[in-house]
Amino acid sequence: MSAHRASASRRLLLPPLGQLILFGALAIYLLLPVLAVLLYSLATVWRAHILPDGYTLKHWTNGLDDPRLVAAFLRSVGLGLAVVIVDIAFVVPAAYWARVRNPRIRMLTELAAAIPFALPFIVIAFAILQLVGKVAPHLLGTPWLLLFGHAAIAFPFLYWAVDGAMAAADIARLSEAAETCGAAPLAIIRHVVLPNITSGIATGGILVFATSFGEFALAQILVGARFETVPLWSVDALGATQGKFNELAVITFVTFVVLFVISAAAVYWNRAQTIRLLPGARAMEGK
Amino acid sequence: MSGVVLRNVSKRFGAVQALDGVSLEVAPGELVALLGPSGCGKTTLLRSVAGLERPEQGQILVGDRDVTLAPTRERPIGMVFQSYALFPNMTVRENIAFPLMVRKRPRAQIERRVAELIELVHLHEQADRYPHQISGGQQQRAALARALAPDPEVLLLDEPLSALDALVRARLRDEIRRIQQAVKTTAIYVTHDQAEAMAIADRVAVMNQGRVEQLAPPIEIYEAPSTRFSAAFVGSRNALELPVQDGQVRLGSAFSVAAPAGSRAVLAFFRPEDVELRLEPGGHPARVEAKTFHGSVTRLHLTTEADGRTARLYTDLPSRQALSLETGSDVWIRVDPATVRVFPLEK
């Protein structure tokens, strides 16, 4: 055993064998469901045995040929991206303001960020319906309503990630330094704030995208069949007389791959900075 | 080159009066150190000049211009922060160029000025590194160069050396002074370290509880503290509580000075180097209680009886002379009354 590994294991207080077993168990726990979904999407029939009875690409070609499924997938991706953009546009300036300019509004922003978790999405959906029905009835049933609904329930993920990144980078101090350098607020945000919180934006953005992509209650109540997203299509596929379970496995696997690739890309791009969700993570940089 | 004038500046944080009607004039090209314990208001004063704090009262002028209400970015200042606050996403060169970039100076001019500053603070080799790739002392110099980049009329330094170890600190202190004089800028330097303030400043402002207690050249602050707080805070001094008898304050036959009018007891300060020590009778008897070795000098802790009370004081002796003195030895002391400062006790 090399000295390097010995010191690494001492730090974790676990012998290398224990580490290996733990890591293996975790990997199996995380990968098994994904693997099962992949197998199911490739299975002809899967009944009595531990592995499918036979394999076929039929469900993949069926699924990818199904214009309704492809359209739902594209809608969900587009919606997710739009939600991320809306949330970044609102949350980053708000978090900056609450952290640097006026710490007194932090209580408000923190409170707002807790609401989506305190209330069931169904309740939120009906509340939106009630409110919009009174103030802007022409929005009812449009994708815009869903866009802003998702932006409202998913923003806390971005807020926490961005706020953590701002704390870790000591944005308040950097912002003051930029002011003494003669920079105006917009220049400060562009040259000093944004470049130092990209990891927070990336992490939070992925969580926001995933939340929107998998959200069912708001989609069902606010737009329903008028704007079919992947979760709506999935429920429909499950309820159909001849349940399209294999196609469901196809779309579930594709969704997983999409999110995985985005996350991996974000981690790769930010590896120089590390994902610094927690204050103090900066101390690890450059070592 | 402009000076800075503060007139009756006050600032309150909740129940704390951080600045209590401070007036201060810094002459053009002068370096004034704001010295005081933490919480004395020195950093608030500096941040008020920078515009990072808004005083509730008073007036701040840079040169002839009233900047009291001007936003930070419009003030002709450069600031060095305690933690340097270099932008981690920019190299040293980009950090120094930043104040010029946001002022939209022509590119060629920026490059020339940045090269000049890199030369001034000796950072050629580190110019294209990121802040986390260079040492604390180098970060400090980069921060200084960034603050000086736009040729500010006033340079503000907020405990710029407190995060460095002692050796680097002394070297950089002299370096900051050299640079400040080379570029001939007015400077305000906040520190809680009296040796640092004494070494770097033209004048020192001793601050306490939101007020300037004394503003004077270092030697005057050291030799003639004008308030009890200055005397206690600046320089290591003997401080003895003594009664007033017949208008005089005495420590046995060691010294006798006139007491402030109307006082019944005083706090008497005198420096250890002003204690004259004899090994033969002459002066007031005392006893060596303990010795601490400080290299070239040895500090002797003495006890003495005066008017039926025990007093403790100390003095420094060249270490070679102190060799012969054992703990418990009898000595005799005398203090030049001209070096004793007395302040009435508020009792």
Interface residues (C-beta under 8 A of the other chain):
Chain A: A169 D170 R173 L174 E176 A177 A178 E179 T180 C181 G182 A183 A184 A187 H191 V192 P195 N196 E285 G286
Chain B: A50 G51 L52 P71 T72 R73 E74 I77 G78 M79 F81 S83 A85 L86 F87 P88 N89 F98 P99 M101 V102 R103 H132 Q133 R146 A147 A149 P150 L156
